[in-house]
Amino acid sequence: MDGRLRTITASEVERLELLYRELARHHNEVSLHFGGDFPAVPIEKQLSECAEDLSKGKAVVAVIEVRGEPVAFCKVDVVGECGYVDELAVMPEQRGRGLGSRLMDWADALFRSYGVRQVELRVVIGNEGARRFYERRGFLPSVLEMRRLQRSEQ
């Protein structure tokens, strides 16, 4: 399999900007619910929060690099016996090459090392490829989260 998988530090988070932007583009493309409004928080703030989480030991991030460039990443958190896959993204030209599976194998090993008993994640409604990917790994739907944009009266 192509690419080197490694964990990153807070000082390296800025290198994930293109992956965060691709994740936003993909979510806006596959989900009619966002209407181009994903993410609600600017990507710069997401990167800053990711770096802060890493600095404080609240999260762990793995990246897969090809020729020194990040092409996939996964951010996870552990709270007690629960593990959370916060984000997993693979650049479009790298999809179908097993990178997402490598990242999930990494996350599963990390969760086992922390004694995690349950793993949770969110999949955007309309992201059928991601839903099928996670179902093949044993995940099942458990809650339907609903939201709306609050628009001011005109």
C-alpha positions as CSV (number, residue, x, y, z in Angstrom):
1,M,0.0,0.0,0.0
2,D,1.2,3.5,-0.8
3,G,2.0,6.2,1.7
4,R,3.5,6.5,5.1
5,L,1.2,6.6,8.1
6,R,2.3,8.6,11.2
7,T,0.8,10.6,14.0
8,I,1.3,14.4,13.9
9,T,1.9,17.1,16.5
10,A,0.0,20.4,17.0
11,S,2.7,22.3,15.0
12,E,1.9,20.2,11.9
13,V,-1.9,20.7,11.8
14,E,-1.7,23.5,9.2
15,R,-0.5,20.8,6.7
16,L,-4.1,19.4,6.9
17,E,-5.7,22.5,5.5
18,L,-6.3,21.0,2.0
19,L,-7.8,17.8,3.5
20,Y,-10.2,19.9,5.7
21,R,-11.2,21.9,2.6
22,E,-11.8,18.7,0.6
23,L,-13.9,17.3,3.5
24,A,-16.0,20.5,3.4
25,R,-16.3,20.4,-0.4
26,H,-17.3,16.8,-0.3
27,H,-19.9,17.3,2.4
28,N,-21.4,20.2,0.5
29,E,-21.5,18.1,-2.7
30,V,-23.2,15.0,-1.2
31,S,-25.6,16.6,1.2
32,L,-28.4,18.8,0.0
33,H,-29.0,19.8,3.7
34,F,-25.9,22.0,3.9
35,G,-26.6,24.1,0.9
36,G,-22.9,25.1,0.8
37,D,-22.9,26.0,4.5
38,F,-20.5,23.2,5.7
39,P,-18.7,23.7,7.9
40,A,-20.5,26.0,10.2
41,V,-17.2,26.9,11.8
42,P,-14.5,28.3,9.5
43,I,-11.8,25.9,8.5
44,E,-9.1,28.1,10.0
45,K,-10.9,27.8,13.4
46,Q,-11.2,24.0,12.9
47,L,-7.5,23.8,12.3
48,S,-6.8,26.0,15.4
49,E,-9.1,23.8,17.5
50,C,-7.4,20.6,16.2
51,A,-4.0,22.0,17.2
52,E,-5.3,23.0,20.6
53,D,-6.8,19.5,21.1
54,L,-3.5,17.9,20.2
55,S,-1.5,20.3,22.5
56,K,-3.8,19.4,25.4
57,G,-3.7,15.7,24.7
58,K,-7.5,15.6,24.0
59,A,-7.0,14.1,20.5
60,V,-4.7,12.1,18.4
61,V,-4.3,12.6,14.6
62,A,-2.7,10.3,12.1
63,V,-1.8,11.3,8.6
64,I,-0.9,9.3,5.5
65,E,1.7,11.0,3.3
66,V,2.5,10.3,-0.3
67,R,5.8,11.9,-1.5
68,G,5.8,14.0,1.7
69,E,2.3,15.4,1.1
70,P,-0.7,14.6,3.3
71,V,-3.3,12.7,1.3
72,A,-5.5,11.3,4.2
73,F,-6.0,11.9,7.9
74,C,-8.0,10.7,10.9
75,K,-8.6,12.6,14.1
76,V,-9.8,10.7,17.2
77,D,-10.7,11.4,20.8
78,V,-11.0,9.1,23.8
79,V,-13.3,9.9,26.7
80,G,-13.4,7.2,29.3
81,E,-14.4,4.0,27.6
82,C,-15.7,5.7,24.5
83,G,-13.7,6.5,21.4
84,Y,-14.7,9.1,18.8
85,V,-13.7,9.2,15.2
86,D,-14.0,13.0,14.7
87,E,-12.8,13.3,11.2
88,L,-11.5,11.0,8.5
89,A,-10.7,12.3,5.0
90,V,-9.0,11.0,1.9
91,M,-8.2,13.1,-1.1
92,P,-10.4,12.1,-4.1
93,E,-7.5,10.9,-6.3
94,Q,-6.4,8.6,-3.4
95,R,-9.8,7.0,-2.7
96,G,-10.3,3.3,-3.3
97,R,-6.6,2.5,-2.4
98,G,-7.2,1.3,1.2
99,L,-6.1,4.5,2.9
100,G,-9.3,4.9,4.9
101,S,-9.0,1.3,6.0
102,R,-5.5,1.9,7.1
103,L,-6.5,4.9,9.2
104,M,-9.4,3.0,10.8
105,D,-7.1,0.1,11.6
106,W,-4.8,2.7,13.3
107,A,-7.7,4.2,15.2
108,D,-8.9,0.7,16.3
109,A,-5.5,-0.2,17.6
110,L,-5.3,3.1,19.5
111,F,-8.8,2.6,20.9
112,R,-7.8,-0.9,22.1
113,S,-4.7,0.5,23.8
114,Y,-6.9,2.9,25.7
115,G,-9.4,0.2,26.7
116,V,-12.2,1.7,24.7
117,R,-15.4,-0.4,24.7
118,Q,-17.5,1.7,22.2
119,V,-16.6,3.8,19.2
120,E,-18.8,6.5,17.8
121,L,-18.7,8.6,14.7
122,R,-21.0,10.8,12.5
123,V,-21.7,10.4,8.8
124,V,-23.3,13.2,6.9
125,I,-26.7,12.4,5.5
126,G,-26.1,11.8,1.8
127,N,-22.5,10.5,2.2
128,E,-23.5,7.0,1.1
129,G,-19.9,5.9,0.4
130,A,-18.8,6.8,3.9
131,R,-21.9,5.1,5.4
132,R,-21.1,1.8,3.5
133,F,-17.4,2.0,4.5
134,Y,-18.3,2.3,8.2
135,E,-21.0,-0.4,8.0
136,R,-18.5,-2.8,6.5
137,R,-16.4,-2.1,9.6
138,G,-19.3,-3.0,11.9
139,F,-20.8,0.4,12.6
140,L,-24.6,0.6,12.7
141,P,-26.9,3.7,12.8
142,S,-27.9,4.5,16.3
143,V,-29.4,8.1,16.3
144,L,-30.7,10.4,13.7
145,E,-29.5,13.9,14.6
146,M,-31.6,16.7,13.1
147,R,-30.9,20.4,12.7
148,R,-31.9,23.4,10.8
149,L,-30.4,26.8,10.1
150,Q,-32.1,29.5,12.0
151,R,-32.8,32.3,9.5
152,S,-33.7,35.8,10.6
153,E,-37.1,37.0,9.5
154,Q,-37.1,39.2,6.4
